[in-house]
Amino acid sequence: MSKGYRLKRVRWSANLLFWVLIVLIGAVLAGCGSTNYSISGTVTSGGAPLHSVTITLSDGASVGGATFRITQTDVNGNYYFGDVPIGSYTVTPSLGNFNFSPSFRYCYLNGINATGFNFSVSVESWITSSDYTIYLRNDGTAWSWGNNGNGQLGDGGTVNSVIPVQVYGLLGMTAVAVGQAHSVALMVGGEVWTWGLNSDGQLGNGTATDSAYPVQVTGVTDVIAVAAGYDHTVAAKSDGTVWTWGNNSNGQLGNGTTVGTSTPVQVSGLTGITSVAAGYKYTLASRNDGTIWAWGMNSNGQLGNGTTSDSSIPTQVSGLTNIVAITAGYSHAAAISFNQTAWAWGSNGSGQLGDGTTADRATPVQVSGLTNAVAITAGYDHTVAMDIGGSAWTWGCNSVGQLGDGTTNNRSTPAVVNGVTDLIAVAAGYQDTIALVIDGTAWAWGDNSYGQLGDETTTNRLTPVSITLP
């Protein structure tokens, strides 16, 4: 074999290899260009599925890019985009005045489906009521109406109002909560502000002076959830710890003492906490393992631990696991489990536990006849739940029409509120109820002595009345 022949063969082999590589690379690129992927996730509100949320898939990794596709969440809060080509996208949820967390998400598809693109909002971020009401708008401002005897409306005065007034000076609020006569706001940066009654230091600013203007809580940051009790306040931080301040006569601050404080103290031994609730001198916390922990007053079994003894440190609520939502009324509490059953414990003199009796319970009992529950809220001695179809169910005391059934008769088992559908949130006040509809409207019923229903009157309502939100 000659040298020249060998050289030609090498050159021919190199050329062949070059073209083979070109073909292979082209095939790979063509395969990538034709391979499509999917984007899916869930939207929840207060841990419950949120249906009919508009999900926009935008082409390009910038908010406000060209709309590529639009869908809506189903009854289980799920959304899905299939057959999406390789590329950069922005996924954005929207529904009325809801504030979503996160507000949008970036996605780059190349080689893997995008799953678990979840969003959430908090029911407490919408509206909350006692004998006054606070509504949080999507622009981060809060508006309030009703009783203002201690400055709890936050408008700088102490005059009751039957029309909404703006909470003074605060922007960027993400959640609000109301106590007996003091209010709490969580800010987008994790700071906490309070206003109203402060006789027990429940405003957390180191004083016992009432404030009709918001004041910042001292020494607590990185907060993810807040709750206001009768005369104490609770905050859960991003590290899973819980901090409390205010009255501590029954150990409701959870630090092993009964000494009150006007600045935050850490609850003993709790980690992994994701949500909190507070009632009359007791506190609840939900942990990331689905358990509930409680401390403070327990005269009616509201701690749910099988006793009626107060506790100044957290004790576990008996028999409940896989809990996704909690609420604390005056002296009764309730929760929803992952399988959408509702449970209640504590005081039951008006049937507020919903088990068909009026006997107090020191451990949780299942609420009768209520299935597919996705949200629950407790008032003074009545309870309200929302089911997955957007209907409201009420039970307990009905002395001023807070059950919304047109009577003043108490009821010890749940019944649906007629004429109110497509709900996305409910809030039980002291003796009133507020419900928000998916179209941005609202309904209210029950006690209206201070104008807390928001219909610009002080007339009690035995059935739901439509109200205009600010």
C-alpha positions in Angstrom: 0.0 0.0 0.0 1.5 3.4 -1.0 1.9 6.4 1.2 -0.3 8.5 -1.0 -3.2 6.0 -0.7 -2.9 6.0 3.0 -3.0 9.8 3.1 -6.1 9.9 1.0 -7.9 7.4 3.1 -7.1 9.4 6.3 -8.5 12.6 4.7 -11.6 10.7 3.5 -12.2 9.3 7.0 -11.8 12.7 8.5 -14.2 14.3 6.1 -16.7 11.4 6.7 -16.4 11.9 10.5 -17.0 15.7 10.1 -20.2 15.2 8.1 -21.4 12.5 10.5 -20.9 14.9 13.4 -22.8 17.7 11.6 -25.7 15.3 10.9 -25.8 14.2 14.6 -25.6 17.7 15.9 -28.4 18.7 13.6 -30.5 15.8 14.7 -29.9 16.7 18.4 -30.8 20.4 17.8 -33.8 19.4 15.8 -34.9 17.1 18.6 -34.5 19.8 21.1 -36.5 22.2 19.0 -39.4 19.8 18.6 -39.4 18.6 22.3 -42.1 20.2 24.3 -42.6 20.2 28.1 -45.3 21.0 30.7 -45.7 23.5 33.5 -48.0 22.6 36.4 -48.7 23.7 40.0 -51.3 24.5 42.7 -52.8 27.7 44.1 -54.0 27.7 47.7 -55.6 30.1 50.1 -55.0 29.6 53.8 -53.8 26.1 52.9 -57.0 25.3 51.0 -57.3 24.9 47.2 -58.3 28.1 45.4 -60.3 27.6 42.2 -60.9 29.9 39.2 -57.5 31.7 39.5 -56.4 33.0 36.1 -52.8 31.7 35.3 -51.0 33.5 32.6 -48.0 32.0 30.8 -45.9 34.8 29.2 -43.3 34.2 26.5 -40.0 35.6 27.7 -38.4 35.9 31.2 -40.0 39.2 32.1 -43.2 40.1 33.7 -45.6 41.6 31.2 -44.1 39.8 28.3 -46.2 38.6 25.4 -49.0 36.3 26.6 -48.3 32.8 25.4 -51.3 31.0 27.0 -53.9 31.4 29.7 -55.7 28.8 31.9 -57.6 28.7 35.2 -57.1 26.6 38.4 -59.6 23.7 38.8 -61.7 23.0 42.0 -58.6 21.4 43.5 -56.5 24.5 42.9 -54.4 22.9 40.1 -53.3 24.3 36.8 -51.5 22.8 33.9 -49.9 24.0 30.7 -49.0 21.2 28.2 -47.0 21.1 25.0 -44.8 24.1 25.9 -41.7 24.5 23.7 -38.2 25.1 25.0 -37.8 28.7 26.2 -38.1 31.2 29.0 -41.5 31.9 30.5 -43.2 33.8 33.3 -46.1 32.3 35.2 -48.4 34.8 36.8 -51.6 34.2 38.9 -54.4 36.7 39.2 -57.8 36.8 40.9 -59.6 39.9 42.0 -57.7 41.7 44.8 -55.8 38.6 45.9 -52.1 39.1 46.8 -50.2 36.0 45.7 -46.9 34.7 47.1 -44.8 34.7 45.0 -46.5 37.2 42.7 -44.9 35.4 39.7 -42.3 32.8 38.8 -39.7 32.5 36.1 -39.4 29.3 34.2 -36.8 28.0 31.7 -37.8 24.8 29.9 -35.0 22.7 28.5 -34.8 19.0 29.3 -37.3 18.8 32.2 -40.9 19.5 33.0 -41.6 22.4 35.4 -43.7 20.9 38.3 -44.6 22.3 41.7 -44.9 25.9 40.5 -47.1 26.7 43.5 -48.6 30.0 44.6 -50.5 30.8 47.8 -52.5 33.6 49.5 -53.7 33.9 53.0 -57.3 34.2 53.9 -56.3 36.5 56.7 -54.7 38.8 54.1 -58.2 39.5 52.8 -60.5 40.5 55.6 -60.9 40.0 59.4 -63.5 41.0 61.8 -64.3 41.4 65.5 -66.8 44.2 66.2 -64.9 46.1 63.6 -63.6 44.9 60.3 -60.3 45.4 58.4 -60.0 44.8 54.7 -56.6 44.5 53.0 -56.5 45.6 49.4 -54.1 44.3 46.7 -52.2 47.7 46.7 -51.0 46.9 50.3 -53.3 49.4 52.0 -55.8 48.5 54.7 -59.3 49.9 55.2 -61.4 49.5 58.4 -64.9 50.2 59.7 -66.9 49.6 62.9 -65.9 50.1 66.5 -63.1 52.5 67.1 -63.3 53.2 70.8 -59.6 52.5 71.3 -58.2 53.5 67.9 -58.4 50.0 66.5 -59.4 51.3 63.1 -56.0 52.9 62.8 -57.1 56.2 61.2 -55.7 58.4 63.9 -59.0 58.9 65.8 -61.4 57.1 68.1 -64.7 57.7 66.4 -66.7 54.7 65.1 -67.2 54.6 61.4 -69.9 52.9 59.3 -67.9 53.6 56.1 -64.3 52.5 55.4 -61.4 54.6 56.6 -57.8 54.0 55.6 -55.3 52.7 58.1 -52.9 55.6 58.4 -49.5 55.6 56.9 -49.0 51.9 56.2 -48.2 50.6 52.7 -47.0 47.1 51.8 -49.1 45.1 54.2 -49.5 41.4 53.4 -51.7 40.2 56.3 -53.9 41.7 58.9 -55.5 40.4 62.2 -57.8 41.8 64.8 -58.1 41.2 68.5 -60.7 42.4 71.0 -59.7 46.0 70.4 -56.2 46.0 68.8 -55.1 45.3 65.3 -51.9 43.8 63.7 -50.4 44.1 60.3 -47.6 42.0 58.7 -45.5 43.9 56.2 -43.9 42.7 53.0 -40.4 42.8 54.6 -41.5 40.7 57.6 -41.9 43.6 60.1 -45.0 43.8 62.3 -47.1 47.0 63.1 -49.9 47.3 65.6 -52.5 49.9 66.7 -55.5 50.2 69.1 -55.8 49.1 72.8 -52.5 48.7 74.6 -53.4 48.3 78.3 -51.5 45.0 78.5 -48.7 45.8 76.1 -50.4 44.0 73.2 -49.0 46.5 70.7 -45.5 45.3 71.5 -43.8 48.6 71.4 -42.5 48.6 75.0 -45.4 50.8 76.3 -48.9 50.4 77.7 -50.3 53.5 75.8 -53.1 53.1 73.3 -52.3 54.2 69.8 -54.8 55.3 67.1 -51.9 55.2 64.7 -49.8 52.2 63.7 -46.6 51.6 65.7 -43.8 49.2 65.0 -43.4 46.1 67.2 -40.0 46.1 68.8 -37.4 43.5 68.1 -39.2 41.0 65.8 -38.4 40.6 62.1 -38.7 38.0 59.4 -42.3 37.3 60.4 -44.5 35.1 58.1 -47.8 35.0 60.1 -49.5 37.0 62.8 -52.6 36.6 65.1 -54.3 38.8 67.6 -55.9 37.4 70.7 -58.2 39.1 73.2 -55.3 41.0 74.8 -52.1 39.4 73.4 -50.4 39.1 70.0 -48.6 36.3 68.3 -46.1 36.1 65.4 -44.5 33.2 63.6 -41.0 33.8 62.1 -39.5 32.3 59.0 -37.2 30.2 61.1 -40.2 28.3 62.6 -40.1 30.0 66.0 -43.1 31.8 67.6 -43.0 35.1 69.5 -45.7 36.6 71.7 -46.4 39.7 73.8 -49.2 41.3 75.9 -51.2 39.8 78.7 -50.0 36.5 80.1 -52.3 35.9 83.1 -53.1 32.3 81.9 -49.8 31.5 80.2 -51.0 32.5 76.7 -47.6 33.8 75.8 -46.2 30.3 76.1 -42.8 31.1 77.7 -43.3 29.2 80.9 -44.5 32.1 83.0 -47.6 34.1 83.7 -45.8 37.5 83.5 -47.0 39.8 80.8 -44.6 41.8 78.5 -44.9 44.8 76.2 -42.1 43.4 74.0 -41.9 40.0 72.2 -40.7 36.9 74.0 -40.1 33.5 72.4 -42.5 30.6 73.0 -40.7 27.7 74.7 -39.6 24.7 72.7 -41.5 25.3 69.4 -40.0 24.9 66.0 -41.3 24.3 62.5 -44.4 26.5 63.0 -46.1 27.8 59.8 -49.3 29.4 61.1 -50.8 30.8 64.4 -54.2 31.6 65.8 -55.2 33.3 69.1 -58.4 33.5 71.1 -59.4 34.7 74.6 -56.1 34.1 76.6 -55.0 31.1 74.7 -52.9 30.4 71.5 -52.7 27.8 68.8 -49.9 27.0 66.4 -49.7 24.7 63.4 -46.4 22.9 62.7 -45.0 21.7 59.4 -45.6 18.1 60.4 -49.4 18.7 60.5 -49.7 18.7 64.3 -51.3 21.5 66.4 -49.9 22.9 69.6 -51.8 25.0 72.2 -51.1 26.9 75.4 -52.8 29.4 77.8 -56.3 29.2 79.3 -58.0 25.8 79.2 -61.1 26.1 81.4 -63.3 24.8 78.5 -60.8 22.4 77.0 -59.8 24.8 74.3 -56.2 23.5 74.4 -57.5 20.2 73.1 -55.2 18.1 75.2 -57.8 16.2 77.2 -57.6 18.4 80.3 -59.1 21.6 81.6 -55.8 22.8 83.2 -54.1 26.0 81.9 -50.6 25.6 80.4 -47.9 28.2 80.1 -45.9 26.0 77.7 -47.1 24.4 74.4 -49.0 21.1 74.6 -50.1 19.0 71.6 -53.7 18.9 70.6 -54.7 15.3 70.9 -55.4 13.1 68.0 -55.1 15.5 65.1 -52.6 15.0 62.3 -52.3 16.3 58.7 -53.9 19.7 59.7 -53.9 22.4 57.0 -55.9 25.2 58.7 -56.6 26.4 62.3 -58.8 29.0 63.9 -59.3 30.2 67.5 -62.6 31.6 68.7 -63.2 33.1 72.1 -63.0 29.8 73.9 -63.4 27.2 71.2 -61.1 26.2 68.4 -61.4 24.4 65.1 -59.2 22.9 62.3 -59.4 21.3 58.9 -57.4 18.2 58.0 -55.8 17.3 54.7 -58.9 15.1 53.8 -61.1 18.2 54.2 -62.9 17.1 57.4 -63.4 19.7 60.1 -62.7 19.2 63.8 -63.5 21.4 66.8 -63.0 21.4 70.6 -63.5 23.6 73.7 -66.6 25.6 74.7 -69.8 24.3 73.2 -72.7 26.0 75.1 -74.3 27.3 71.9 -73.4 24.3 69.7 -70.3 26.0 68.2 -68.4 22.7 67.9 -70.9 21.4 65.4 -71.2 17.9 66.8 -74.9 18.0 67.5 -74.5 18.6 71.2 -73.9 21.5 73.6 -71.3 19.7 75.7 -67.8 21.1 76.0 -65.0 18.9 74.6 -61.4 18.7 75.9 -60.3 16.8 72.8 -61.3 17.4 69.1 -64.6 16.0 67.8 -65.5 15.9 64.1 -67.9 18.5 62.9 -71.1 16.6 61.8 -72.2 16.5 58.1 -69.5 18.8 56.7 -67.3 17.4 54.0 -65.0 19.0 51.5 -64.2 21.9 53.9 -61.4 24.1 52.7 -61.5 27.1 55.2 -62.8 27.6 58.7 -63.1 30.6 61.1 -64.4 30.9 64.6 -66.2 33.9 66.2 -67.2 34.4 69.8 -69.4 31.4 70.0 -70.2 30.6 66.3 -68.2 28.9 63.6 -68.1 29.3 59.8 -66.7 27.0 57.2 -66.3 27.2 53.4 -66.5 24.1 51.2 -64.6 23.4 48.0 -67.6 24.5 46.0 -67.6 28.0 47.5 -70.5 27.7 49.8 -70.6 28.9 53.4 -71.7 26.7 56.4 -72.5 28.1 59.8 -73.3 26.7 63.3 -73.4 27.8 66.9 -74.9 30.9 68.5 -77.3 32.9 66.4 -78.6 35.5 68.8 -78.1 38.4 66.4 -78.3 36.5 63.1 -74.6 35.6 62.8 -75.6 32.2 61.2 -77.3 34.0 58.3 -80.4 31.8 58.1 -83.0 34.4 58.8 -83.6 33.3 62.4 -82.1 33.9 65.8 -82.1 30.2 66.7 -78.9 28.5 67.7 -77.8 25.4 65.7 -75.5 22.6 66.8 -74.8 21.2 63.3 -73.7 23.0 60.2 -76.2 24.3 57.6 -75.4 26.1 54.3 -76.1 29.8 54.1 -78.6 30.4 51.3 -78.0 32.8 48.5 -74.2 33.1 49.0 -72.1 31.2 46.4 -68.8 31.2 44.7 -67.0 32.3 47.9 -63.2 32.5 48.2 -62.9 33.5 51.9 -64.9 33.7 55.1 -64.3 35.6 58.4 -66.2 35.2 61.6 -66.3 38.3 63.8 -67.4 38.6 67.4 -71.0 38.1 66.5 -70.9 38.7 62.7 -69.8 37.0 59.5 -68.2 38.3 56.3 -67.9 36.4 53.1 -65.9 37.3 50.0 -67.0 36.3 46.5 -64.8 35.4 43.6 -66.1 38.4 41.6 -64.7 40.8 44.2 -68.0 41.5 45.9 -68.8 40.7 49.6 -71.6 39.7 51.8 -72.1 40.2 55.6 -74.6 39.3 58.3 -75.1 39.3 62.0 -74.4 42.0 64.6 -74.0 45.5 63.2 -74.1 47.6 66.4 -70.9 49.5 65.3 -71.4 49.4 61.6 -69.0 46.4 61.3 -70.9 44.8 58.5 -70.0 47.6 56.1 -73.4 48.3 54.7 -73.3 51.9 56.0 -75.9 51.2 58.7 -76.0 49.9 62.3 -78.9 47.6 61.6 -78.4 43.9 62.5 -78.9 41.5 59.5 -80.4 38.0 59.9 -79.6 37.2 56.2 -76.6 38.2 54.0 -76.5 41.8 52.8 -74.3 42.8 49.9 -71.6 45.3 50.8 -69.2 47.4 48.7 -65.5 47.0 49.4 -63.3 50.0 49.4 
